[in-house]
Amino acid sequence: MSETFLRYVPADPYWQPSPDVADSAVSLLKAIATKADEVTASFEDEVRFYDPGENWSGVECSACGADAEEWWGDAMDTASADGFKDLNTEAPYCGGTVSLNDLRYIWPAAFGRFALEARNPNITDTTEEQDRKMAGVLACRFGRYGYAFRFSSGACQ
């Protein structure tokens, strides 16, 4: 049986909240997803890719909208060789410089050093009010991408 994750990842892949703030966010997510198998906050030393697992449905170029799957794997290999310190790559179809973090992942995916996750949350969705509360706790605004979340950049403290 597959697992489902409700995941919050900052849009700025290098940003992390303080441990106290992360603990408060975990408490709030536990109150939102009361039947989740587990709710955790993870801090990573290096940027990692939070992939959609079995739900992978492809990726498109953020500059021109073309299917990026053909070149995405090579770009990921290059970026991961340096610990994802530089996520920028050249899109071969349009020649634009794009961030791997900003590509249009058909099913939500993101890069980051912090994630807040509820494993098997047993909820269909969150409400706008719950999202506002989470944004307040983390001192970040965020945008929604399907059943995963990514905070918007610029507002994190």
C-alpha positions, 0 to 999 in steps of 0.5 A: 500500500502506498503512503500519502504525504502532506508536505510544506517546503519553503520556496527558498530551498536554503531557508529553515525556521528555528527549531522552536518555530518548527516545533510549533508548526508540527503541533499545528499540523498534528491538530490539522491532521489528527489521524496522521500516522506521523507528523515531523519537521526535518532539517537537512544540512544540504538541499534535497529534492522532495519528489512525488514518489509514485505520483511522478507525472513529468516536468515542464520548462518554466521558461517556455512550457516545453516537456523537460523530462528529456533533459531534466535527469541530466540537469539533476545529476549535474546539480546533485553532484555539487549538493544542489548548491546551484539549481540553475540550468540551461533549458535546451529547447528555449535556451533560457536559464531556469531553476530546477526548483521553479520548473513546473512539476506536474505533481508537486515537487520541491527542493529544500533544507526543511520540510514539514510532513504529515504521513498518511494525513487521512484528510482530503485537503486543508482549509484556507483558515488552516493554511493561514494559521500555518503561515502565521506559525512559520512566519511565511506566506506560501502557495499551494501546489496540489496536495503539497505546499511550497512557501513563497519566497521573500516572506520568510524570517 
